[in-house]
Amino acid sequence: MTGGVGMGELQALAPLLVVTGWAALLLLVSALAGGRSLRLGPLALCGLLLALAAVVWDWRLVGAGGQVLFGGLAVSDRFALFLDALLLLAGSLTVLISGAYLDEHGFADDAYFSLLLLAISGMMLLVHATSLVMLLIGLETMSLAIYALVAFWVGKATSAEAALKYFVMGAVASAFLVFGVALIYGVTGATGYRALAEAAAQAAGQPLLLLGMVFVLGALAFKVAIVPLHMWVPDAYEGAPTPVTGLMASAVKAAGFGALLRLLATSFAADGLVYGSTGWLNPCWTLAALTMSLGNLAALRQPSIKRMLAYSSVAHAGYVLLGVIAAGLHPGQLAPVLFYLLSYAAATLGALGVVAWIGRREAERLTFEDWAGLARHHPVVALAMTVFMLSLAGVPPTGGFFAKFYLFRAALRDPQLVTLVVIAVLNSVVSVYYYLRPVVAMYFQDGVAQPQPLARPGVYAMLGLALALVLLLGLLPGVPLDWALHAQLAR
């Protein structure tokens, strides 16, 4: 560790510092308001856009090798900056729709936006972390803020129940992480990823090291909803305010997979830790197959669109885990995973944005019957929802098609993953059925009553931006893929 923090290190982490400082500013403004009703959404959006500008600036400055920060606790590289941009984009879209949603459902926004920004700062810590200690700090910063956001719907029993279930299970996952870090440190004497890579390679096969790996990777698997650590997802997604559900499905998943990918590709990349009966390859292979299969089969039978999208999120975690395995085996294959996370985030945020748009207080319209005839009254939004569903299903010319194409093509380069790719393709075919359920209801069923949606500029701006991103990723996939190709891990 160095004796102080240099300006170069502060500049490299400028996006994270802006988000954290802006969260504190929002709390201060809320406190000084003395209980008066405020509209903090525009101020929160300004902070996120400022942080996004800092990401663009850092992207131009950082080299291929990245910059090690704080004596090895964190790193600033283009891999982390790409995910920073994704997280900030997801946060911005969430803020755009949150203002109208909070007004409609009677929330006070005093702490909402500051909690949202604190959650994003924790996610950014996760993707920048190069030490198990920093990984733990980032995970807890993100998790505590998300727990509070899930429970933000005061007076609604499902929100409190969802938050309690998520908190209890999340606390167990955090305990696993702490215990796993202790075991790994006890065996290797290292917590930094680079030092850990060398020490773990020499200690490969030791039972305590393997147990520590299981606990650490299991804690991250909980955050991204890998089977069997996915049981919290349907209740938490359904009970949370819908904009929070979108943030969890997109940003939390992206941050968790970013942390998992860096850990597997750096610290646990030695052959003795990857292959054989004690390596992570075979368990991850099995978990990926189970996750995508169970998620898709469970989504087929869901009566609520939020629960359907929750199990869809589980299925997509299985697809992304396939890409993580391929990138863990061949670190040069990071780009398909990053492209997939971006495409999935845009489509999921857009779909849940439409769910928030159609719902009114005490009438969220979550069943598919509630969506009947929507295309007759609101054809533009119905078309947008159709595009989001087709993207999640992987149908061209949307971003979801190229996301799956690039991901599966990268995985096919490794003979050990061919069977897993076949399973993923079959599951993608199955998913088309339930993704078309809201489309069929909107276009081919008669509605009982015309919905009265949230007709606010911020809501339409959010839906328009999400739709544009999904279409641009499908029509011009080369540009974001090129950015992802440059987003390599610092070695």
N, C-alpha and C positions, 0 to 999 in steps of 0.2 A: 504493500500500500504506500502511496505517496503521502507527503505531509500535508498537501492541500489540494483544492480543486482548481484546475486551470480554466481559463476562459475558453480554450478549445473544447474542453469537456462539456462545459455549460452550453456552448453553441451546438455541439453535436446532439445534445438532449433538449434542444429548444422546444420541439413540439410537445414533449412530455411536460416540460416546465410550464409552458403556456396553458395547457389543459388543467394542470394541477392548480396553478395560480388563479386561473379564471374560476375554478370551482370555489376557491376561497373567496374570491371577489363576489360571486353570486350570494354566498352565505352572508357576507358583510352587508351587501345591499339589502338583503331580506331582513337582517337584524335591524338595520337603521330605519327601515320602513315602519317599524312599530306596529306590526299587525295589519297594515293597510294592504289591500289586494294589489298585487303587482302582476305585470306581464313580463316575465324574465326570459321568455323564449328567444326573442330577438337578440338579447344580450348574450345568451348562451351560444346562439348560432354564430355571432361575431367571434367569440373565442375559438370555436371549432374551426372556422374558416381561417383565422389567424394562424392557428396551429398547422393547418393544411398548407398554408403558404410557407411556413417554416420547414415542413417536410420537403416541399419542392426545392427550397434553397439548399437544404442538407443533401438532397439527392445529387445535386450538381457538384457538391464539394467532396463528398465521401468517395474514397477510392475503392478499388475492387477488393482490397483486403480489409476494409472497414477500419474502425478506430476503437481500440480497447479503452474502456472508461473505468475510472475509480478502482484501479488496481486489479482489474479482471472481473469485477462484479457485473458489468454490463458491457454492451458493445453497440456501436452505431454502424450498421452496414445496410446495404440496399435491400436485403431480405426484410429486416425490421422496418425500414422506411416504407416499403411497399405495403406491409401489413398496417403500419401506422396510418397510411392514406386510406386504406380500406376501413379501418376502425373509425376514423374521423368522418369519412363519408357516411357510414352507417349511423353514426351519432348525429350528423347534420340532418339526415332524412328523418330520424326519430324526433328530433327537436321540431322540425317543420310541422309534423302532424300532431305533436303532443299538446300544443297550445289549445287548439280547437277541442281536442279530446278531453283535456282537463276541464275546460269551461263547460262542455256538454254534460260531463258526469259529476260536476260539482266538487272537483278536487281543488285544494289550495296548493299553489305551485311554489310555496316558499322554499322547500328543500328539494323538490323534485329534480330541478335542472342541475343543482349542485351535486346531488347524488349521481345523476346521469354522467356528469363530467368526471366525478371521482371514479366511477366504474370504468370509464374509458381510460383514465390514467393508469388504473391497475392492469388493464389489458395491455396497454403499451409497455408497462414494466415487464409483463410476461414475455413479450416478443423480443425485448432488448436484453433479457436476463442471460448471463453466461455464468451464473453461480446458483447453486441450489438454494442458497440463502436468499438471493434476490428473487428467485422463482417463487419461494414461499411468500415473500412480502407482496409481490405482484398478485399472486393468487388470492391472498386474503383481502387485499385492498379492493380488488374487483368483486369478490364474493360478498363481502359485507354490504357493499353498496347495492348489489343486485338483490340480496335478501330484502333490504328495505324497500326497494322499488317494487318487488313482487307484492309486498304487503301494503303498498301505498293506497290501495282501495279501501279506505277506512269504512267500516260498517258492513262490508261484504264478507260473508263467511267463507266463500270459496277462495278469496284472496288471502285471508289469514291462514286458512288451512294449507294452501299451496306454499305460502312463505314458510310456515312451520315445518312442513315436510321437507322442503328444499334446505332449510337451515339445519335441521337435525342430520339429514343425510350428508349435507355438505360439511358439517362439523366432523363427521366420521371420516370423510375423505381427507380433510385437512389433517386429522390425527394420523392417518395413514402416511401422508406426505412427510410429516415431521418425523415419524418413526422410521420411514424409509431413508430420509436424509441422515438420521443418526446412525443407522446401520451402515450405509455407504461410507460415511465419514469414519466410522470405527474400523472398517476394513481397509480403506484406501488412504485415509488421512487427508483427503482433498474434498473440496466443495466446488471449486471452479471447474468449468467444463473441460478446459484444455488439460489441466493437471489431472482431472478425473479420468480423462480418456487414456492417458498413459498408465495410471495406477490400476484402473479397472481392467485393462488389457492383460496386465501381469497377474491380476487376482481372479481372472475368469474361471468360473466353475466353483468358486467358494460359495457354500450355502448362504452365508449371511449377506454376501454381495447380491446374490440372486434374489433373496428375499427383499432386500432393500430396493432393488430394481422393480420388483413386482409392486411394492407399495407406492413408489414414486410414479410409475407409469399408470398404476390404477387410479391414483388421485387425478391425474390429467384425463384419463379415460372417463371419469365421472363427469368432469366439466364439459366434455364434448359429447356425452351421452352414448358411450359404447356399451353394447349389451355385455354383461347383465347389469351394468351400472347406469341404466337408463330409466329406472322405474319412477323417478321424480318428474320426468319430462312432461307427460300429458297433463298432470294436475297443475304443475307450475305454469305451463304455457297457457292453460285454460283459465286459471285463476288470476293471473297477472293482468294489469291493464294492457290492452292490446299493443300500444307502442313499445311497452317494455318487453312483451313477447317477441316482437320483431327484433329488438336489440339483442335479446338472449339467443335467438335462433341464428342470427347473422354474426354479430360482433364477438359474443362470448365464444362461439364455436371457432371462429377464425383465430382468436387469440390462443385458445387452448391447443388447436392443431399447430399453430406456429411454434409454441413452446415445446410441444411433443416432437415436432420435426427437428428442431434445433438440437434437442437432447439426443435423439436417436442417431442423427447424422454426425454428431461430434463426440459426445461422451461415451455412447454405447455402440460405436461403429466397428470395434475390433471383431475379427472373425469369431473368436471364442464367445463373444456376447451376442452374436447374431445367429449363427448356425448351430446345428446339433440339438440334442435333447434339452439343453439348458439355455439356448438362445431365444431371442424375442421373436424371431421370424415365424416359427410354427404357431405359437399362441396368437400372434397378431393376425396371421392368415385365417385362423379359425374364427377369431372374434369379428373380423371384417365380414366373413361369410354369414355368420349368425346375425350380425347387426343389420346388414342390408336386407336379409331375408325376413327377420322378425319385424323390422320396421315397416316394410311394405305390406306384409300379410296383416299386421295389426291395423294399418291405415285403411285397409279395404272395408272394415266393418265399423268405422267410426261415424256416429250420427252428427257430430259437431265438426264444423270446419276447422276450428282451432285445434281440436284433438287430432283431426286428420293431418293438419300441418305439423303437429307435434311429432307424430309417428313418422311422418315424411322426413322430419329433421333427423330422426334416428337413422332412417334408411340412408340419407345423404352422408351421415357420419361414417357409415360403412363404406360408401364409395370413396370418401376422402381418405379413410384409413388405408384403402388399397393404394392410393397415390402416395401416402406417407411411407408405406412399406417399400414401394418402388424407389422413392427418393432416399430412404434410409439405406437401401442397398447400393444405389447409384446416386450420390449427392448432386450430380449434374442434372437430375430430373426434377428439380424443384418447381420449374415454371408451370407445368400442368396443374400442380396442387394449388398454387397461388391463383391461377386463372380460374380454377373451379371455385375456390372460396369467394372470389369477387363476383362471379356470375351467380352463384347460389345466394349470396347476400342481397344482390339487387333484386332477384326474383322473389325471395322470401319477404323482404321488406315491402316490396310492392304489393304482394298478395295480402299480407297482414294490414297494410295500409288501406286496402279496399275493405277489409273486414272492419277496421275502425271507422272508415268513412260511412258504411251502410248502417252502423249501429247508433241508436239513440239511447238516452238514459232509460234504464229498466227495460230496454228492448234491443239487445245487442244483435239479434238476428244471426245466431250461430248455427242453426240447423239448415240443411240444404233446402228444405221446404221454404224457408224464409227468403231464399234467393230466387224463387220461381218468378219468371217474367221480368227480371231486372233489365234485360236487354231492351225491352219495349219502352221503358221509361228513361233509362240512362244508358244509351247504346255505347257512348264513348268509354265510360268506366267499365262496362261489361266487356268491351273489346280489350281493354287494358288487363282485366283479370284473366281473360282467355290467354293473352300473351304470357302472363306470369305463370299460369298453369302449364302451358306448353313448354316454357323454358325449364321449369322444374322437372317435367317429364323427359326433357332432352330431345325435343322435336325441332327441326330446322324451320326457319332461319334464325332462331333465337340463340342467345348466349349459352343456354344450357346444353344445346346440341354440341357446340364446339368444346365446351368444358368437359363433357363426357368423352368426346372423341379424342381430345389430347390426352386425357387421363388414361383411358384404356390403351391407347397406342403406346404410351410410355411404359405401362405395366407389361404389355405384350413382349417387350424387349427382353424380359427375364423369363426363361422357361418355367421357373417355379411359380409364376403368377398367372400362367395361361388359364388354368382351371378356374381361378378366382375371377378372372376377367369374364369368363363365360357365365359364371354365377351372377356377376354384376349386370351383364347384358340382359339375362333372363329376368332379373329383378326390375330392370328399367322398363321392360315390356309390361310386367305386371302393374307397375306404377301408373301407366297410362290410364287404366280403368278409373282409379279414384281421383286422379287429377282432372278427368273429364266430368266428374259428377257435378261440380258447380257450374261448369259450362253448359251441360245438358239442362240443368235447372234454370239457368238464366235465359236460354234461347228456346227451349222446347217445352217448357211447362208454364201453365198460367198462374200468375201470382194472385194471392188473396187480397193484398192491399199494397198500394204504392208506397215504397219506403221514402222517408224524409231524411236524406243523408246530411252529413256535416258539410255544408256548402261554404267552406272557408278558403281563402286564397292559399294559405299555407298547406292545406290538405291537397289541393289540386296541384300545387307546385311539387309536393313530395311525390305524388303519383306520376306526374309528368316526367320528373327527373328519373325515377326508377324505371319507367317504361322506356325512356330514351336510352338509358344505360343498357337494359336488356337487349334492345334492338341493335345498338351500336356494337355490343359484344358479339352479336350474331352476324351482322353485316360487315363489320371491320374488325375481325378478331386479331388480325396481325399486329395492330398497334399495342393493345394491352399485353398481348403475348410477348412482344418484344421487350416491354418494360419488365415483365416477369422473368424473361431470360437473363436480364441484367441484374436481377435481384438474387444474387448468390450469397451463400453464407460465408462469413469471414472465417477463415481456417486458422 
